[in-house]
Amino acid sequence: MNRVAQKTSFRIFLGFFLLYKLFFNSFTADILIPRLVSSLTTSRLEANFSTFSLFFGIEAKSVKWVALDPSFSEETIFDAKRLAVRYNLLSLLFLKLKVSEVAIESGSLYLHEKNGVWNVLSILKPGKKEEEIPEEEGEPLTEINTYLPLAAEAHVQINGLQVKVWKESEKKMYLNVSDLNFRTDLVSNRFTSIPLSIGLLDQIDSFYLALNPERPIPIELDFLDLKWKQTLPLGILLDWNRDLNPPRFLFTTNLGSDEIHLEYKNKPVHLGVSLNQKIEYFPEKDEVKISQFLLKLMGDNWLSIEGGIYQTFQTSRNVDIKVKESAISLNPLNQTLSQLQGILPDMSLAGKMSLQGTEIAGSWDSLKLAVRLFASDLYFSSGKSKPHKVPSLDIKLGAVLDPSTEEEASAKSPIPLLKELNIENFYAVYNGIKAKLDGNLKKDEYISLQANVEDLSLSDFTSVVGGKVKANVNVQAKDFSFLPADLDVVVDGFRYSLDRSRSPASKLSLSGKAELGFSKPFGLDYIRLQTVSLEQKTLGGSKAVGLQLTGQVGLGDELQIHVAPANLNLNVPSLLLVLPLVLKEKIAPLQTILGNEPSVKAKLDASLGKQTQKFKAGVVASLPGLELNDLNLNADVSIQKGKEQKISVHTLQASAFQKTFLVNLKGNLEEREKEPNPPLGSFFGNLDAEIKLSSKERKYLLKGASFSGDISINAKVKDYDITGSLVSNSSNIHYTNNKCPGPECNLFLVEGIQAQIPLHHNLAWKKQDSLIVGDKSVFIKTYGRTASPNLTISQVVGTHPNIPDLPFEYVKKQPNSPGFTARIDYRENYATIEELKSYSLDGIVLGKNIVFNVGTGEPKNMEFRGNVQIRDIDLRQLMPPKTRDKIDDGKIKADLNITLRDLSEPIANLDLFFSVFQIGEDFGKSALNVISPQNFLMDRITDSYAVKKIDVSLSKGLVYADVFFRRSLLSLFLNLEEGKISQQRMPLLNFLKRAQSEFETYQ
């Protein structure tokens, strides 16, 4: 013995053993554990520990846990005569998790709430708030891997537990449940993973669960105006041990009572609810017998089942279970619930149901299930919501099941145990909606289903849409992986609301074929539409809208949309009859553009991922109102999502009029988080754009207009700047109203348009000093350098404005130069026009110092100013030949100055000064007639004086005019003050009417 004691290993072992026993014993537990609880919580623990072991757990013969919060006056939260948590860590050496015992004997739990705080929460000390780290989304967890082949064993037992709950704040409540007894035992086989599904049952060898199986539980409740004190059976017993030979199974319940007596507002309330059942396995007969299964409510046998499973552990297992009795009446239950209004939500129930005739019987691999459900006059309402009424429900169907199958669920067979299904009858009426379903299926052979719905009122589900729906759906398939469905839906009296206006009634119909594809059990993979047609007609039968659609939607990690084609045809006159007022007011003015029967044909390919979205689209439109039959749009766009979103325009093209008109756009739009004030919404741009009108030969476009030549606008968008040019090469525009020759002929020809106009627009432009008030020298000073014209027009010829079928030169071509020239520059949002010359009416019109401030493009901030000089224009050419010969001198010379700011109200903000300093006698008299009404005195003045000069100004919509005269012989007898006649503050409209009236005297 001395030799053993002298060995070093023995000494070390003995030292560890003594150290272990020094800390882990009942005496140290009595000291350390209460101190640990006090340090971690605001509570006190009193206990008499009999066992305290690191390897085998802890046990106390008496336990008392007291809350020290002053609000609760040292209330006892929990006490027990015995509390044990016993385990065996040494069993881990054998790869076994063992909880030997979790026990509470003669314990009580007291939960008390005061001022919104529960006593069990008041003992917790405040801790530091930790930032929640968002969990990354992934595939749902299906099992927990242990990697080692473990086994588990656990035993829990509670005897004589009392639970009290007292809530003092709003909705006061007192609950006392006594004599709670609970026991559970669990033993598993060895496993390397724990399934989070029903497969967990395969890892259990034995399971025992008991809740007061022998004695009822005393219950006392005082909640609001409800009082209840009764001893109620709440017994459950489940004993399942398949590790025995033969195995054992017993499941019994005794829950509730037919005589539950409540008191509400000092009035008795009777309630009866009970579930009694016993399912037991008899090894001598090898059968599972349902000795009893009875659910009763208010004295009625809602559901009674009998039968069993025979030859349970044989391959020839048989089942015979049926509903013996079923009479579900909701009226007695409604009477009881109505007495509890105030505690329960306001609701109402009525009607009868029955499952009588439902049964399942047959061999285990060919079970025949018959379901019979009948209901009448069902009614349910809650609060002010719309009630649910089912006056009739009749379901009768049969199925053949194979629970023995080991086949896994697949797309073709999502329910492997279902071999056959026959829907003999399925008819339901719900809130006036009639639904009927017929059909049958046989596994791996066919599926045939027909569904019919009638009288479905859309207004019952939404206030936006109304109408009565009738629908038919027919499915004919081989299996569930591919389900083609024929659709036929009609909506009579279809109406919808939009922005406080409601559309007239119309008829809407939808027909076609849809195909559903599945890649896993009930996992929809795609939806394919085979020529689905949607039509809207007026009540008179006229077709307003027609849509034919073919395409596919793929449902996966990325949503794939393919539409090819989608054909939309409109009949605008009929469409206006079925539109709400708000849309009718917007579309009616567009009828001249759309025409009577516009159409659109489109195709689309889209891929919508979480980070990247791609779109490819093509549209072909026909707009008869514009005589446009070949409008083509093509787009290829991708969107990269993230903190800084990026839109890439790979292709955006438009063409029309046999590709005479072309639009091209390419580039990128991107968000920049660190740069403020993006110019294009929330984006910065890097785009190249081109708009082009090109044809070598004269080509008809629309509305009598033809074109030849080449006109293009090229633009480069880079951040805040748009730079580019307007270019024209030998372009010609021709217009006719197709009534030539003749008195109603209108014909115009603009020839030889040459242009090279630079463009620069600043998207970051800010409002500056007014061009009208501020210094304009930066725009009008040339410093001796006059740029050459960059816009020229050879000539403009058309029909005479006043003489039918007579040509007239609006811009007259000169022998060695074009009839119109000008220098136009657009930079920094300002357009300047200099050196403008236009030859017309045997004279010339000159323009200079013309500036147009575009600003941000808002009319309110736009400004315009300019000077125009008119030299030697002969107004006689505007007169008919007979009148022309009576006028001696038709030439005038004049100057025109214009200033305008705030184009949102142009007349009120226009300042105009027009000075005529040379005018013939006849037109001078006409000018005087416009300014002053004709009378005897005015005729004498006109005969006495010759008009020398006319000054007309317009300010704030009012005309101010002065006519200056030269003296003649008659002026010796008639004197005019200051040699003029003035007209002040004449409304512009009156001035224009007088001018028109005077002009008509020459016709």
C-alpha positions, 0 to 999 in steps of 0.5 A: 500500500505504501508503494502505491501511495508513493507513486506520482500518478496516484498522488496526482489523482488523489490530489485532483480527487480531493480538490474536486470534492472540495468544490463539488459537495452539498456544503459548498452548493449551499454557499456558492449557488445562492451567492451566484444567483444573488450576483447575477439577479436581484433575487434570493435563492434558499435551498438545501442541497443534497447532491452537487456533482459536476458529472452527475448533476444537482439535487435539493430537498427544498428550494425557495426563490424570492424576488427582491424587487421592492414592488413585489415585497419579497414574493416567492416566485418558485418553491418546491420540496424537491428539485433535481436535475440529474445527468451522467456526463460519463455516458458521453464516453459511450457516445450517449446523452443521458438526462437521468432525471428532471424532477419537481415535487410539491412545487409552486410557481407564482407569476405576478404582474404589477404596473406592467412588470412581471416579477420573474422579469424584475429579477433580471439585471439590465445588460448592455445592448448588443447590435443585432447582426443580420443573418444571411439568408440561405436555404432552410435548415432541414437537419442538424448534423452530429457527425458522431453516432450518438444516442439520447435518453431523458426523464422528466417528472413533475408531481403536485405542481401549482401555478398561479398567475396574477395580473394587476394592470389592464385586463386584470386576471387571476388564474390558479391551476393545482395538482399538475402532474407530468411525466415524460420519458424518451429513449432514442436509437443512435443517430448522426443527424437530427431531422427537422421533420416528421422523420425525427420519429424514426429515431425514437425507440420509446416515448412516454408522456403523461399529463394528469392521467388519473386525477382531474385538475382544479382550475380557478379563473377570474378574468374581467367579468368572467369567473370559473372555478371547477375541477376539470379532467385534462388527462393525456397518456401516450405510451409508445415503445417499439423497442419491446417485442412485441411493441407497445402503444397506448394513447388515451385522452380525457379532455374537457367535460359536458358540464362546464359552468362559467359565470359572466357578469353574474349570469351563468353560462353553460359550455360543454367541450370534451374529447375522449379517445383510446387507441391501443395496440393488442399484440395477441391480435396484432391490431391497433384498435380505436376503442373510442374517439368521441368529440362532443360540443354542447351535447352534440356528437360532432365526430365519432370514429371507430375501427382499427388497423389489423395485422399491423406488423404484417405485410398484409396490413388492413385498415378499416376506420370510419366516421360512426357519427357526425352531427356538427351544429353551430347554433348551440355554440353560437348561443354560448358565444353570444353570452360571452361578448366583451371577452370574445370578439363579436361574432356569429355562427350558424348552420349544420355540417356532417362527415357521416359516411367518411371512411378508409378501408382496405389493404395497406397498399391499396387503401380506399378513402371515401370522403363525404362532407355535407353542410347547409346554411353555414354562416359566420360573421365577425364585427363589422366585416362582411358575413360569410354565407355557405347555404349549400356544400356537398362534397363526395370524393373517393381515393386510393392510397398506398401508404406502403410506397417508398417512392419519394415525392417528385414533380410527376407525383408530388403525393406518392401515396395517392394512386387514384382520385375520383371527384364524384361531386363537389358543389359549393355556394359561397356568398352567391358564388357557385363553384363546381369541380369534377374530375379524376386521376390515375397515377402515371396515366392521366389527370382530368379536372373540370372547374366551373365558377359562376356569379362571382361578383368582383365588387365583393372583394374590391371597390375598384373593380366590378362585374359578374365573373363566369369561369371554366377551367379544364385540365387534361394531363398525364401527371403533375409535372406538366399541367395544361389548362384551357381557360374561358373567363367572361366578366359581364358588366365589367367596370372599374374606378380610376381617380374618382371616375368610374367606367361604363359597363362593358363585357370582358372575356379571357380565353386561351391555354396556359401550361404550368410546369413543375420541377419539384413537388408543387414547385412551380417552374414556369408558366407558359401562355399559348395564345391567350386572348383578352377582349373588351366589348361595349354592351352593344357588342362593338369590340374596343380592345383586343389582346393576343398574348403568347409567352412564358414566365420562368420561376427560379433564382431569376425571374425569366419573362418571355413574350413573343408576341403580344398583339394589341388592337384598339378600336378607339371610337368604341374604346372611348365608350368604355373608358372612365372620364379621366382617361376619356379626357386624355385619349379623346384628343389623341384620336387624330394621332392614334386613328380609329384602329391603332395596333401594337405588336411587341416582344419581350425577353427579361431576366430579373435577378437579385443583382442584375436585371436584363431587358430586351424588347421590340415593338412595332406599332401602327398609328393610322391617324399619323399614316404611320404603319411601321414604327419600330422600337428596339431596346437592350437594357441592363440594370446593375443593382447595389448601393450605386445602381447602374443602367446600361443602354446597349441599344435603344433604336426607333425607326419609322417611315421606311427607316427615313426617321431614325433614333439611336441611343447608347450609353450608361446611367449610374448613381454616385453616392458621394456626388450631390445633385445628379442631373438626371433624376438620381443618375449621372449620364454618359450617353450618345444620342442621334435623331436623324431624318434621311432620304435620297429621294423625296419620300412621303411621311405623313399628313401630306408631308414629304422629305428629302435630304439629310437632317440629324441631331447628334448629342453627347451627354456627359455628367452635367453637359450635353454637347452636339450639333444640328446638321442639315445637308440639302434638305427639302420639305414638301407639304400638300393637302392633296387638294391641288390644283383647286381653290382649297389647295395648300402647298408649301415647299422649303428647299435647300436647308443647310445647317451646322448649328453647335449645341451645348446645354448645361444641366447644372444651369442656375438662374442668373440675372435677367437678359432683359434687365442685365448686361447683354453685351456678352451676347451681342458684342462681336468685336469686329468678328462676324461669323459666317451663317450656319443656317441657310434656306434656298427658298420657301414657296407655297400657295398665296395666303389670300388668293386661291391656286396662286403661287407665292414666294415666302422666302425668295431665292437670290441670284447668288445667295439663298433667300434666308441666312442666319448665324445660330449658336446655342451654348450654355443654355443660351441661343443667339441669332445674328446676321439674320437675312430673309428676302421676301415681298421684294424686300428684306427682313434683318434680325440681330441681337436675338437671344433666347434663354432656355435655362432649365427648360421650364417656361417660367424661367425662359427669356427672349429678346431681339431686334428685327428690321423690315426694309422695302417690303411690298405689302401689295403682293399680299393683295388680290390683283384687282386691289393691288392695282389701286394701291400706289405705294405698298412698301414699308420700312419698320423696326421691331424690338421684342422682349419677353420673360416668363413664357408660362404667360407670354402675353402678359409678359411680352413687351413689344415696340413696332415703329413704321417710319415709311409707309404708303398713303393707302396703308397709312390710312388703314393703320389710322383706321385700326387705331381710331374708329372711322367718322367724319372728323377722322376722314377729314384728318386723313385727307388733310394729313399724310402719315409720317410715322407709326409707333405701336407698343405692347405691354402687359396685353395692352396696345399703345399707338401713335400716328404722326402726320406730315402737313398738307394744304388742308392742314391750314384749316385742321390742326392736330396737337403735336402732329399726331393721333394717339390710342392708349391702353387698347386691349390686344384682342380689340386691336387684332380684330380691328386689324383683321377687319381693315385687312378684309376691306382689301379682299 
